[in-house]
Amino acid sequence: MNGTSQGPTPTAATAPGRARPVVTERVATERVTTEHVAIERAVAECAATEHVAIQRAATERAATERAATERRGPERADYRGAFAHAPLPLAVVDGEGLVVCANDALATLLGTGPGGLDGRVAADLVDLTSDTRTWHAYREVLRGRQAKLRCTRRLKHPDGHSLWVQITVTPMAESAERREDRTVLLSAADISARRELQARLRHVQMHDPVTRLPNRNLFFERLAAALEAGAYDDTSTGRIGLCYLDLDGFKAVNDTLGHRVGDRLLAAVAERLTRCADRAGCSAVAAPLVARLGGDEFALLVEDSTGTEQLADLADAALKALQEPFDLAGQRLSVSASIGVVERRVAGTTTTGLMQAADTTLYWAKTDGKARWTLFDPERNAHRMTRQTLSSSLRPAVERDEFVLDYQPLVGLADEGVRGVEALVRWRHPQFGLLTPNRFIGLAEEDGSIVQLGRWVLRTACRQARRWQVAHPEREPVFVSVNVAVRQVWDSDLVADVAEILAETGLPARLLQLELTESAVMGSAGRPLQALQALSDMGVRIAIDDFGTGYSNLAYLSRLPVSVLKLDGSFVRGFQYEEGETHTNPADEVIVEALVQLAHRLGITVTAECVETAAQAARLRRIGCDTGQGWLYSRPVPADRIAALLRTATAP
């Protein structure tokens, strides 16, 4: 107040350590506030920028979606238009199996109006529920577990006609990715025309063009189906029958009148057999199937047969139907048929077995005289099978040394001394035991193995005869007689074979006798006659076996080089009476006496076969017969028994 100026308060200016820190703290506070504001401003700016970016992105995405929607609009419209007007019947089906939408083609196919299929059960519309397997597959497609279903169904149109459609069900690509709202596309193609064409082609394939009957293919198809069904169907009889028919002499019709008339005859036969089957079907569950198997062979197949009587009646009816003459293009023809009848249980029966039995039985009907039917006989078939087995094993049996020889003595009636032996072949079959010649010689002649077998018999018999000659030098050697089939003369060089075997065994030619049947010798000419003459010139005896049962042409005896006649046993059996009894048929003795005298006048000796009693031997001796052969003296025995007989026999 003394007139000096007022300045700052001395305290503030002079207080040591106090005024300076206050200023520093304020400045620091202001700096922190400024930084915080800057940070907030930066955050706000970033948020605003991000928000703008998000808004911009959303706007762009919305714009893109609007553009895509605007672009898909026409595409979806095009798809819907293509779906609605597609010529192929289509429907979209949801996961519950209901039709979401269907096009006009499907509505037309099923005979409903437009929009009449929406909401209906698709499986009922196209019959997917009738087949369990198809229904299961359809459900799997709806659930997305199966990629596709394709099947064929026969549908009934509301106007009454039937149509065949091919159903295809596939998942739709978009809905397949989502489990909810899953849909499938169903298409139904009308294949009725194709099925009809296939049916016509099958009919042509399965029917004979000449007779219009089912052909071989359809017959075997039906036969296989019948055998399969009969094995599992408890309601059927479990039996099946077959009449296998073959026309007798049809080839002559073709050869003389031509194939055109032959075809007309086949058609007429087919018509009669069909009528016959239709009449038989009136009293049965179904008519027999009539089929042409080829050529002039027909078959009548009876499913669920009731026994052999039914098949026999059918065969009788078929034969009677064919007995009446046929009038064909001005030609009146008569024809007969042979029928093989087979009827058996289905169980255990095969197509091959049934047809083999029918074919065999038809062959029996032919061989029994034709114009008849023959029923299959298991025993007769077993004999045939045995015969076939023997035939197929004949040639190997010779190589396996399964044949043996027995010998039957030829005895002089004057002194009952052994003059010779006949070699008789036996077959020691591993399955059927010891077989006599009548079981296999005929088979050997049929297949030609008789040549190989005959050569073995000839060599074995000559070798044995030579052993007896060497073993018994003190007595007149016995000759060996060997049967020769006529095929041996034709199919082999018999003369060379005999010469080779005689040289090999050392047996003199005079100790070999070859027996041929009367029917073979009496027709001999050309090569057989030359062979017989060459053998006779070698010193070999030629004998006619079973004389009196064949041609009995006595004129041949003067031209053939025959040394011995062997009278058939039928003549000797007429001598079976005791001394003092009245002879019931004296002609037998007169004939034998005349034959013996004739033979002796020609320089031929006579041997009587089948001598079984002493009375027969005495009468033959009185007539002048030279030698005898039969059970009176010995049955056919092995070679060692003949050797014993030779040791005890008295030399002539």
C-alpha positions as CSV (number, residue, x, y, z in Angstrom):
1,M,0.0,0.0,0.0
2,N,3.1,2.5,0.2
3,G,2.8,3.3,-3.3
4,T,4.6,0.3,-4.7
5,S,3.0,-1.9,-7.4
6,Q,1.2,-5.2,-6.6
7,G,2.9,-8.3,-7.9
8,P,2.3,-11.9,-7.5
9,T,1.9,-13.3,-4.2
10,P,5.2,-13.8,-2.7
11,T,4.1,-17.2,-1.5
12,A,3.4,-18.5,-4.9
13,A,6.5,-17.1,-6.3
14,T,8.9,-18.0,-3.7
15,A,7.6,-21.2,-2.2
16,P,10.4,-23.6,-3.0
17,G,9.4,-27.0,-4.6
18,R,5.6,-26.3,-4.9
19,A,4.7,-24.0,-7.8
20,R,6.6,-26.1,-10.5
21,P,5.0,-29.5,-9.9
22,V,1.5,-28.1,-10.2
23,V,2.2,-26.9,-13.7
24,T,3.7,-30.2,-14.7
25,E,0.7,-32.3,-13.5
26,R,-1.8,-30.1,-15.4
27,V,0.1,-30.4,-18.6
28,A,0.3,-34.2,-18.2
29,T,-3.5,-34.4,-17.6
30,E,-4.2,-32.3,-20.6
31,R,-1.9,-34.6,-22.7
32,V,-3.7,-37.8,-21.5
33,T,-7.1,-36.3,-22.3
34,T,-5.9,-35.3,-25.7
35,E,-4.6,-38.8,-26.5
36,H,-7.9,-40.4,-25.2
37,V,-9.9,-38.2,-27.4
38,A,-7.7,-39.1,-30.3
39,I,-8.1,-42.8,-29.6
40,E,-11.8,-42.5,-29.3
41,R,-12.0,-40.5,-32.5
42,A,-9.9,-43.1,-34.3
43,V,-12.0,-45.9,-33.0
44,A,-15.1,-44.1,-34.0
45,E,-13.7,-43.5,-37.5
46,C,-12.7,-47.2,-37.8
47,A,-16.2,-48.3,-36.7
48,A,-17.8,-45.9,-39.1
49,T,-15.5,-47.2,-41.9
50,E,-16.3,-50.8,-41.1
51,H,-20.0,-50.1,-40.9
52,V,-19.9,-48.4,-44.2
53,A,-17.9,-51.4,-45.6
54,I,-20.5,-53.8,-44.2
55,Q,-23.3,-51.8,-45.5
56,R,-21.6,-51.6,-48.9
57,A,-21.1,-55.4,-48.9
58,A,-24.6,-56.1,-47.9
59,T,-25.9,-53.7,-50.5
60,E,-23.7,-55.4,-53.1
61,R,-24.8,-58.9,-52.0
62,A,-28.4,-57.9,-52.1
63,A,-27.9,-56.4,-55.5
64,T,-26.2,-59.6,-56.6
65,E,-29.0,-61.8,-55.3
66,R,-31.6,-59.5,-56.9
67,A,-29.7,-59.8,-60.2
68,A,-29.4,-63.7,-59.8
69,T,-33.1,-63.9,-59.0
70,E,-33.9,-61.7,-61.9
71,R,-31.8,-64.0,-64.1
72,R,-33.2,-67.3,-62.7
73,G,-36.7,-66.2,-63.1
74,P,-36.9,-66.8,-66.8
75,E,-34.8,-70.0,-66.4
76,R,-37.2,-71.5,-63.8
77,A,-40.1,-70.5,-66.0
78,D,-38.4,-72.3,-68.9
79,Y,-37.9,-75.4,-66.7
80,R,-41.5,-75.4,-65.6
81,G,-42.6,-75.0,-69.2
82,A,-40.4,-77.8,-70.4
83,F,-41.6,-80.1,-67.5
84,A,-45.2,-79.3,-68.2
85,H,-45.1,-79.9,-71.9
86,A,-42.5,-82.7,-72.1
87,P,-43.7,-85.7,-74.2
88,L,-42.3,-88.0,-71.5
89,P,-44.7,-88.5,-68.6
90,L,-43.1,-87.0,-65.5
91,A,-43.9,-86.2,-61.9
92,V,-42.1,-84.7,-58.9
93,V,-42.7,-86.8,-55.7
94,D,-41.8,-85.7,-52.2
95,G,-40.2,-87.7,-49.4
96,E,-43.6,-89.0,-48.3
97,G,-44.4,-90.4,-51.7
98,L,-47.0,-87.8,-52.7
99,V,-47.1,-86.2,-56.1
100,V,-45.9,-82.5,-55.9
101,C,-46.6,-81.8,-59.5
102,A,-47.1,-83.9,-62.7
103,N,-47.0,-82.9,-66.3
104,D,-49.8,-83.3,-68.9
105,A,-48.2,-86.4,-70.5
106,L,-48.5,-88.4,-67.3
107,A,-52.1,-87.3,-66.8
108,T,-52.9,-88.4,-70.3
109,L,-51.1,-91.7,-69.9
110,L,-53.0,-92.5,-66.7
111,G,-56.3,-91.1,-68.1
112,T,-56.8,-88.2,-65.6
113,G,-57.3,-84.5,-66.2
114,P,-54.6,-81.8,-65.7
115,G,-53.8,-81.2,-62.0
116,G,-55.7,-84.3,-61.0
117,L,-52.5,-86.1,-59.9
118,D,-51.2,-83.5,-57.4
119,G,-51.2,-84.8,-53.8
120,R,-52.0,-88.4,-54.8
121,V,-49.8,-91.4,-53.7
122,A,-47.4,-92.0,-56.6
123,A,-46.8,-95.7,-55.8
124,D,-50.5,-96.4,-56.2
125,L,-50.7,-94.5,-59.6
126,V,-48.0,-96.7,-61.2
127,D,-48.5,-100.0,-59.2
128,L,-45.2,-100.0,-57.2
129,T,-46.8,-101.7,-54.2
130,S,-47.7,-105.0,-55.7
131,D,-44.2,-106.3,-55.8
132,T,-42.4,-106.4,-52.4
133,R,-38.9,-106.1,-53.8
134,T,-39.9,-103.1,-56.0
135,W,-41.7,-101.4,-53.2
136,H,-38.7,-101.7,-50.9
137,A,-36.4,-100.3,-53.6
138,Y,-38.8,-97.4,-54.2
139,R,-38.8,-96.5,-50.5
140,E,-35.0,-96.6,-50.5
141,V,-34.8,-94.1,-53.3
142,L,-37.2,-91.8,-51.4
143,R,-35.0,-91.9,-48.4
144,G,-31.9,-91.2,-50.5
145,R,-30.3,-94.6,-49.8
146,Q,-30.5,-95.8,-53.4
147,A,-29.5,-94.0,-56.6
148,K,-32.2,-95.2,-59.0
149,L,-35.1,-97.5,-59.5
150,R,-36.2,-98.9,-62.8
151,C,-39.0,-101.4,-63.3
152,T,-41.7,-102.4,-65.8
153,R,-45.4,-102.4,-64.8
154,R,-48.6,-103.3,-66.5
155,L,-51.3,-100.7,-65.8
156,K,-55.0,-100.6,-66.4
157,H,-56.3,-97.5,-68.3
158,P,-59.7,-96.1,-67.2
159,D,-61.1,-96.8,-70.7
160,G,-60.4,-100.5,-70.2
161,H,-57.2,-101.3,-72.2
162,S,-53.9,-102.3,-70.6
163,L,-50.6,-100.6,-71.2
164,W,-47.0,-101.4,-70.3
165,V,-44.9,-98.7,-68.8
166,Q,-41.3,-98.5,-67.8
167,I,-41.0,-96.6,-64.5
168,T,-37.8,-94.8,-63.5
169,V,-37.4,-93.0,-60.2
170,T,-34.3,-90.8,-59.5
171,P,-33.5,-88.3,-56.7
172,M,-33.5,-84.6,-57.8
173,A,-30.0,-83.1,-57.7
174,E,-30.9,-80.0,-55.6
175,S,-32.9,-81.7,-52.9
176,A,-30.5,-84.6,-52.6
177,E,-28.2,-82.3,-50.5
178,R,-30.9,-81.5,-47.9
179,R,-32.5,-84.2,-45.8
180,E,-35.6,-82.1,-45.3
181,D,-37.9,-81.5,-48.2
182,R,-36.4,-84.3,-50.3
183,T,-38.0,-84.9,-53.7
184,V,-37.5,-87.4,-56.6
185,L,-38.4,-87.4,-60.2
186,L,-40.6,-90.1,-61.5
187,S,-40.9,-90.9,-65.3
188,A,-43.2,-93.4,-66.9
189,A,-42.5,-94.4,-70.6
190,D,-45.2,-96.1,-72.5
191,I,-43.6,-99.3,-74.0
192,S,-46.8,-101.1,-75.0
193,A,-45.8,-101.1,-78.7
194,R,-42.4,-102.5,-77.9
195,R,-43.9,-105.2,-75.7
196,E,-46.4,-106.1,-78.4
197,L,-43.6,-106.4,-81.0
198,Q,-41.5,-108.5,-78.6
199,A,-44.6,-110.7,-78.0
200,R,-45.0,-111.2,-81.7
201,L,-41.3,-112.0,-82.2
202,R,-41.4,-114.5,-79.3
203,H,-44.5,-116.1,-80.8
204,V,-42.6,-116.5,-84.1
205,Q,-39.6,-117.8,-82.3
206,M,-41.5,-120.3,-80.2
207,H,-43.9,-121.7,-82.8
208,D,-43.6,-123.9,-85.8
209,P,-44.4,-122.1,-89.0
210,V,-45.8,-125.3,-90.7
211,T,-48.2,-126.5,-88.0
212,R,-48.6,-123.4,-85.9
213,L,-47.9,-125.6,-82.9
214,P,-45.4,-124.7,-80.1
215,N,-42.0,-125.7,-81.3
216,R,-39.1,-127.5,-79.6
217,N,-38.0,-124.3,-77.7
218,L,-41.3,-123.6,-76.2
219,F,-41.9,-127.3,-75.4
220,F,-38.7,-127.5,-73.4
221,E,-39.4,-124.2,-71.7
222,R,-42.8,-125.5,-70.5
223,L,-41.3,-128.9,-69.5
224,A,-38.6,-127.3,-67.4
225,A,-41.2,-125.0,-65.8
226,A,-43.5,-127.9,-65.1
227,L,-40.8,-129.9,-63.4
228,E,-39.7,-127.0,-61.3
229,A,-43.3,-126.1,-60.3
230,G,-44.3,-129.7,-59.5
231,A,-41.4,-130.1,-57.2
232,Y,-42.6,-127.3,-54.9
233,D,-46.3,-127.1,-55.4
234,D,-48.2,-129.1,-52.8
235,T,-51.5,-128.5,-54.6
236,S,-50.5,-130.5,-57.7
237,T,-50.3,-134.2,-58.2
238,G,-46.6,-134.1,-58.4
239,R,-46.5,-136.2,-61.5
240,I,-45.9,-135.6,-65.2
241,G,-46.6,-137.5,-68.4
242,L,-45.4,-137.4,-72.0
243,C,-46.5,-139.0,-75.2
244,Y,-43.7,-138.9,-77.7
245,L,-45.1,-139.5,-81.2
246,D,-43.4,-140.3,-84.5
247,L,-45.2,-140.8,-87.8
248,D,-44.6,-144.1,-89.5
249,G,-43.4,-143.9,-93.1
250,F,-43.5,-140.1,-93.4
251,K,-40.3,-140.0,-95.4
252,A,-41.9,-142.0,-98.2
253,V,-44.6,-139.3,-98.4
254,N,-41.9,-136.6,-98.8
255,D,-39.9,-138.6,-101.3
256,T,-42.8,-139.6,-103.5
257,L,-45.3,-136.6,-103.3
258,G,-42.9,-133.8,-102.4
259,H,-42.3,-131.7,-99.3
260,R,-45.3,-129.5,-100.0
261,V,-47.7,-132.4,-99.6
262,G,-45.7,-133.5,-96.6
263,D,-46.1,-130.1,-95.0
264,R,-49.8,-130.2,-95.5
265,L,-49.9,-133.7,-93.9
266,L,-48.0,-132.4,-90.9
267,A,-50.4,-129.5,-90.5
268,A,-53.4,-131.9,-90.7
269,V,-51.8,-134.2,-88.2
270,A,-51.2,-131.3,-85.9
271,E,-54.9,-130.3,-86.2
272,R,-56.1,-133.7,-85.2
273,L,-53.7,-134.0,-82.3
274,T,-54.8,-130.6,-81.0
275,R,-58.5,-131.7,-81.1
276,C,-57.5,-134.9,-79.3
277,A,-55.7,-132.9,-76.6
278,D,-58.6,-130.5,-76.3
279,R,-61.0,-133.4,-75.7
280,A,-58.7,-134.8,-73.1
281,G,-58.5,-131.5,-71.4
282,C,-62.2,-131.4,-70.8
283,S,-61.8,-133.9,-68.0
284,A,-58.5,-132.5,-66.7
285,V,-57.3,-129.3,-65.1
286,A,-55.6,-128.2,-68.3
287,A,-55.4,-129.6,-71.9
288,P,-52.1,-131.3,-72.8
289,L,-49.5,-129.2,-74.6
290,V,-49.2,-130.3,-78.2
291,A,-45.8,-129.5,-79.8
292,R,-43.9,-130.3,-82.9
293,L,-40.3,-131.2,-81.9
294,G,-39.0,-131.4,-85.5
295,G,-39.5,-133.5,-88.6
296,D,-42.4,-135.8,-88.1
297,E,-42.0,-135.9,-84.3
298,F,-44.7,-134.6,-82.0
299,A,-45.1,-134.4,-78.2
300,L,-48.1,-134.3,-75.9
301,L,-47.1,-133.0,-72.5
302,V,-49.4,-133.7,-69.6
303,E,-48.8,-131.6,-66.5
304,D,-50.2,-132.8,-63.2
305,S,-50.9,-136.2,-64.6
306,T,-53.0,-138.7,-62.6
307,G,-51.2,-141.9,-63.6
308,T,-50.3,-144.2,-66.5
309,E,-54.0,-144.8,-67.3
310,Q,-54.5,-141.2,-68.3
311,L,-51.5,-141.3,-70.6
312,A,-52.6,-144.6,-72.1
313,D,-56.0,-143.2,-72.9
314,L,-54.4,-140.2,-74.5
315,A,-52.1,-142.3,-76.6
316,D,-55.1,-144.5,-77.7
317,A,-57.0,-141.4,-78.7
318,A,-54.1,-140.1,-80.7
319,L,-53.7,-143.3,-82.6
320,K,-57.4,-143.5,-83.4
321,A,-57.4,-139.8,-84.5
322,L,-54.7,-140.6,-87.1
323,Q,-56.3,-143.8,-88.4
324,E,-58.8,-142.0,-90.7
325,P,-57.3,-141.1,-94.1
326,F,-56.3,-137.6,-94.9
327,D,-57.6,-135.8,-98.0
328,L,-54.9,-133.4,-99.2
329,A,-55.0,-131.6,-102.6
330,G,-56.7,-134.5,-104.3
331,Q,-54.4,-137.1,-102.5
332,R,-55.9,-139.6,-100.1
333,L,-53.2,-140.5,-97.6
334,S,-53.2,-143.0,-94.7
335,V,-50.6,-142.6,-92.0
336,S,-50.0,-144.4,-88.7
337,A,-47.9,-143.4,-85.7
338,S,-45.7,-145.0,-83.0
339,I,-45.9,-143.5,-79.5
340,G,-43.6,-143.8,-76.5
341,V,-45.4,-143.1,-73.3
342,V,-43.7,-142.1,-70.1
343,E,-45.4,-141.2,-66.8
344,R,-43.6,-140.7,-63.5
345,R,-43.2,-138.5,-60.4
346,V,-41.8,-135.0,-60.9
347,A,-39.4,-135.5,-57.9
348,G,-36.1,-136.7,-59.1
349,T,-37.1,-136.3,-62.8
350,T,-34.9,-134.2,-65.1
351,T,-35.7,-132.9,-68.6
352,T,-32.9,-135.0,-70.0
353,G,-34.0,-138.1,-68.2
354,L,-37.6,-137.8,-69.2
355,M,-36.7,-137.2,-72.9
356,Q,-34.3,-140.2,-72.9
357,A,-37.0,-142.4,-71.5
358,A,-39.5,-141.2,-74.0
359,D,-37.1,-141.6,-76.9
360,T,-36.2,-145.2,-75.8
361,T,-39.9,-146.1,-75.4
362,L,-40.6,-144.7,-78.9
363,Y,-37.9,-146.9,-80.3
364,W,-39.5,-149.9,-78.6
365,A,-42.8,-149.1,-80.2
366,K,-41.1,-148.9,-83.6
367,T,-39.3,-152.2,-83.2
368,D,-42.4,-153.9,-81.8
369,G,-44.2,-153.4,-85.1
370,K,-45.2,-149.7,-85.3
371,A,-48.7,-148.3,-85.3
372,R,-48.9,-148.7,-81.5
373,W,-48.0,-147.1,-78.2
374,T,-45.5,-148.6,-75.7
375,L,-45.2,-147.8,-72.0
376,F,-41.8,-147.2,-70.5
377,D,-40.6,-150.3,-68.7
378,P,-37.8,-149.8,-66.1
379,E,-36.6,-153.4,-66.4
380,R,-36.4,-153.3,-70.1
381,N,-34.6,-150.0,-69.9
382,A,-32.2,-151.5,-67.4
383,H,-31.4,-154.3,-69.9
384,R,-30.9,-151.7,-72.6
385,M,-28.6,-149.8,-70.3
386,T,-26.7,-152.9,-69.5
387,R,-26.4,-153.7,-73.2
388,Q,-25.0,-150.2,-73.8
389,T,-22.5,-150.6,-71.0
390,L,-21.3,-153.9,-72.4
391,S,-21.0,-152.4,-75.9
392,S,-18.9,-149.5,-74.8
393,S,-16.5,-151.7,-72.8
394,L,-16.0,-154.5,-75.3
395,R,-12.9,-153.2,-77.0
396,P,-11.1,-152.3,-73.7
397,A,-12.1,-155.7,-72.3
398,V,-10.0,-157.5,-74.9
399,E,-7.0,-155.3,-74.0
400,R,-7.6,-155.9,-70.3
401,D,-7.6,-159.7,-70.9
402,E,-11.1,-160.1,-69.4
403,F,-12.1,-163.0,-71.8
404,V,-11.5,-166.7,-71.2
405,L,-12.2,-169.8,-73.2
406,D,-14.1,-172.9,-72.1
407,Y,-14.1,-176.0,-74.2
408,Q,-16.8,-178.6,-74.9
409,P,-15.8,-182.0,-76.3
410,L,-16.9,-183.3,-79.7
411,V,-17.3,-187.1,-79.2
412,G,-17.3,-189.9,-81.8
413,L,-20.7,-191.6,-81.6
414,A,-19.3,-194.9,-82.6
415,D,-16.8,-195.3,-79.8
416,E,-17.4,-192.2,-77.7
417,G,-13.8,-191.1,-78.1
418,V,-12.9,-187.4,-78.0
419,R,-12.3,-186.2,-81.6
420,G,-12.1,-182.5,-80.9
421,V,-13.3,-179.6,-78.8
422,E,-15.3,-176.4,-79.5
423,A,-13.9,-173.2,-78.0
424,L,-16.6,-171.1,-76.4
425,V,-15.6,-167.6,-75.2
426,R,-16.7,-166.2,-71.8
427,W,-16.4,-162.6,-70.5
428,R,-15.4,-162.2,-66.9
429,H,-17.0,-158.7,-66.6
430,P,-15.9,-156.8,-63.4
431,Q,-19.5,-155.6,-62.8
432,F,-21.8,-158.3,-64.2
433,G,-19.8,-161.4,-63.6
434,L,-19.2,-164.3,-66.0
435,L,-21.2,-163.6,-69.3
436,T,-22.0,-166.2,-71.9
437,P,-21.6,-165.4,-75.7
438,N,-25.3,-164.7,-76.2
439,R,-24.8,-161.6,-74.0
440,F,-22.1,-159.9,-76.0
441,I,-21.3,-161.6,-79.4
442,G,-24.2,-159.7,-81.1
443,L,-22.9,-156.4,-79.7
444,A,-19.4,-157.2,-80.9
445,E,-20.7,-157.9,-84.4
446,E,-22.6,-154.6,-84.4
447,D,-19.7,-152.3,-83.4
448,G,-17.0,-154.3,-85.2
449,S,-15.1,-155.4,-82.1
450,I,-15.8,-159.0,-83.2
451,V,-12.8,-158.8,-85.4
452,Q,-10.4,-158.0,-82.5
453,L,-12.2,-160.5,-80.2
454,G,-12.3,-163.2,-82.9
455,R,-8.6,-162.8,-83.5
456,W,-7.9,-163.3,-79.8
457,V,-10.1,-166.3,-79.5
458,L,-8.5,-167.9,-82.6
459,R,-5.0,-167.4,-81.3
460,T,-5.8,-168.6,-77.7
461,A,-7.6,-171.7,-79.0
462,C,-4.8,-172.7,-81.4
463,R,-2.2,-172.2,-78.7
464,Q,-4.1,-174.4,-76.3
465,A,-4.7,-177.1,-79.0
466,R,-1.0,-177.2,-79.6
467,R,-0.3,-177.7,-75.9
468,W,-2.6,-180.7,-75.8
469,Q,-0.9,-182.1,-78.9
470,V,2.5,-181.8,-77.3
471,A,1.3,-183.0,-73.9
472,H,-0.3,-186.2,-75.4
473,P,1.9,-187.5,-78.2
474,E,0.6,-191.0,-77.6
475,R,-2.8,-190.4,-79.0
476,E,-4.4,-188.9,-82.0
477,P,-4.4,-185.1,-81.5
478,V,-7.8,-183.4,-81.1
479,F,-8.8,-180.6,-83.3
480,V,-10.2,-177.3,-82.0
481,S,-13.3,-175.7,-83.5
482,V,-13.6,-171.9,-83.4
483,N,-16.7,-169.9,-84.3
484,V,-16.2,-167.2,-86.9
485,A,-18.6,-164.3,-87.6
486,V,-19.3,-163.3,-91.2
487,R,-18.1,-159.8,-90.4
488,Q,-14.6,-161.2,-89.7
489,V,-14.5,-162.4,-93.2
490,W,-15.5,-159.1,-94.6
491,D,-13.7,-156.7,-92.2
492,S,-10.4,-158.5,-91.9
493,D,-8.0,-160.6,-93.9
494,L,-9.1,-163.8,-92.2
495,V,-6.9,-166.0,-94.4
496,A,-3.8,-164.0,-93.5
497,D,-4.8,-164.0,-89.8
498,V,-5.3,-167.8,-89.7
499,A,-2.0,-168.5,-91.5
500,E,-0.1,-166.2,-89.2
501,I,-1.6,-167.7,-86.0
502,L,-1.0,-171.3,-87.2
503,A,2.6,-170.5,-87.9
504,E,3.0,-168.7,-84.6
505,T,1.5,-171.5,-82.5
506,G,2.8,-174.4,-84.6
507,L,-0.6,-176.0,-84.8
508,P,-1.2,-178.1,-88.0
509,A,-4.0,-176.6,-90.2
510,R,-5.9,-180.0,-90.1
511,L,-6.4,-179.5,-86.4
512,L,-8.3,-176.2,-86.8
513,Q,-12.0,-176.1,-87.7
514,L,-13.8,-172.9,-88.4
515,E,-17.6,-172.7,-87.8
516,L,-19.8,-170.3,-89.6
517,T,-23.6,-170.0,-89.3
518,E,-25.7,-171.4,-92.1
519,S,-27.1,-168.0,-93.0
520,A,-23.6,-166.6,-93.4
521,V,-22.2,-169.5,-95.5
522,M,-25.2,-170.0,-97.8
523,G,-25.1,-166.4,-99.0
524,S,-21.3,-166.5,-99.6
525,A,-20.1,-165.1,-102.8
526,G,-17.1,-163.0,-104.0
527,R,-14.7,-162.3,-101.2
528,P,-16.2,-164.6,-98.5
529,L,-16.3,-167.6,-100.9
530,Q,-12.7,-166.9,-102.0
531,A,-11.7,-166.8,-98.3
532,L,-13.4,-170.0,-97.5
533,Q,-11.8,-171.7,-100.5
534,A,-8.3,-170.4,-99.5
535,L,-8.8,-171.7,-95.9
536,S,-9.9,-175.1,-97.2
537,D,-6.9,-175.3,-99.5
538,M,-4.7,-174.6,-96.4
539,G,-6.2,-177.7,-94.8
540,V,-8.5,-175.9,-92.4
541,R,-11.9,-177.6,-91.9
542,I,-15.0,-175.5,-92.7
543,A,-18.1,-176.4,-90.7
544,I,-21.7,-175.0,-91.1
545,D,-23.2,-174.4,-87.6
546,D,-26.9,-174.7,-86.8
547,F,-27.7,-176.4,-90.1
548,G,-31.4,-176.8,-90.8
549,T,-32.5,-173.5,-89.2
550,G,-31.7,-171.1,-92.0
551,Y,-31.8,-171.2,-95.7
552,S,-31.1,-174.9,-96.0
553,N,-30.2,-174.5,-99.7
554,L,-28.7,-177.9,-100.4
555,A,-27.4,-176.6,-103.8
556,Y,-24.7,-174.6,-101.9
557,L,-23.3,-177.8,-100.4
558,S,-21.9,-178.8,-103.8
559,R,-20.1,-175.5,-104.3
560,L,-18.9,-174.6,-100.9
561,P,-15.7,-176.1,-99.4
562,V,-17.6,-177.5,-96.4
563,S,-16.1,-180.4,-94.3
564,V,-18.7,-180.7,-91.5
565,L,-22.5,-180.1,-91.0
566,K,-23.5,-179.4,-87.4
567,L,-27.2,-180.3,-87.1
568,D,-29.2,-177.8,-85.0
569,G,-30.3,-179.0,-81.6
570,S,-34.0,-178.6,-82.5
571,F,-33.8,-181.8,-84.5
572,V,-32.1,-183.8,-81.7
573,R,-34.6,-182.6,-79.1
574,G,-37.3,-184.4,-81.2
575,F,-35.5,-187.7,-80.2
576,Q,-36.4,-187.4,-76.5
577,Y,-38.3,-190.7,-76.0
578,E,-37.3,-194.0,-74.5
579,E,-37.0,-197.3,-76.2
580,G,-40.4,-198.9,-76.8
581,E,-42.3,-195.6,-76.7
582,T,-44.2,-194.3,-79.7
583,H,-42.4,-191.5,-81.5
584,T,-44.8,-188.5,-81.5
585,N,-43.1,-186.9,-84.6
586,P,-41.3,-189.4,-86.7
587,A,-40.5,-186.7,-89.3
588,D,-37.6,-185.4,-87.2
589,E,-35.8,-188.7,-87.4
590,V,-36.6,-189.1,-91.1
591,I,-35.2,-185.6,-91.8
592,V,-32.0,-186.2,-89.8
593,E,-31.4,-189.6,-91.5
594,A,-31.9,-188.0,-94.9
595,L,-29.5,-185.2,-94.1
596,V,-26.9,-187.6,-92.8
597,Q,-27.0,-189.7,-95.9
598,L,-26.9,-186.7,-98.2
599,A,-23.9,-185.3,-96.4
600,H,-22.0,-188.6,-96.5
601,R,-22.7,-188.9,-100.2
602,L,-21.0,-185.4,-100.6
603,G,-18.1,-186.5,-98.4
604,I,-19.2,-184.3,-95.4
605,T,-19.2,-185.5,-91.8
606,V,-22.2,-184.7,-89.5
607,T,-22.1,-183.6,-85.9
608,A,-25.3,-183.5,-83.8
609,E,-25.6,-180.7,-81.2
610,C,-27.5,-180.7,-77.9
611,V,-27.1,-184.5,-77.2
612,E,-28.4,-184.8,-73.6
613,T,-29.6,-188.5,-73.2
614,A,-28.2,-191.9,-74.0
615,A,-31.3,-192.7,-76.1
616,Q,-30.7,-189.7,-78.3
617,A,-27.0,-190.8,-78.8
618,A,-28.1,-194.3,-79.6
619,R,-30.6,-193.2,-82.3
620,L,-28.1,-190.8,-83.8
621,R,-25.5,-193.6,-83.9
622,R,-28.0,-195.9,-85.6
623,I,-28.8,-193.2,-88.2
624,G,-25.1,-192.9,-89.0
625,C,-24.3,-189.5,-87.4
626,D,-20.5,-189.2,-86.9
627,T,-20.0,-187.1,-83.8
628,G,-22.1,-185.7,-81.0
629,Q,-21.8,-182.7,-78.7
630,G,-23.9,-182.0,-75.6
631,W,-24.3,-182.3,-71.8
632,L,-24.4,-186.1,-72.1
633,Y,-20.7,-186.0,-72.6
634,S,-19.6,-182.8,-70.9
635,R,-20.6,-179.2,-70.3
636,P,-18.2,-176.4,-71.5
637,V,-15.2,-176.7,-69.1
638,P,-11.8,-175.0,-68.6
639,A,-8.8,-176.2,-70.5
640,D,-7.4,-178.2,-67.6
641,R,-10.5,-180.3,-67.4
642,I,-10.1,-181.2,-71.1
643,A,-6.5,-182.2,-70.4
644,A,-7.7,-184.6,-67.6
645,L,-10.3,-185.9,-70.0
646,L,-7.7,-186.6,-72.6
647,R,-5.5,-188.5,-70.2
648,T,-8.4,-190.9,-69.3
649,A,-10.0,-191.2,-72.7
650,T,-9.3,-194.1,-74.9
651,A,-7.7,-193.3,-78.3
652,P,-9.8,-194.3,-81.3
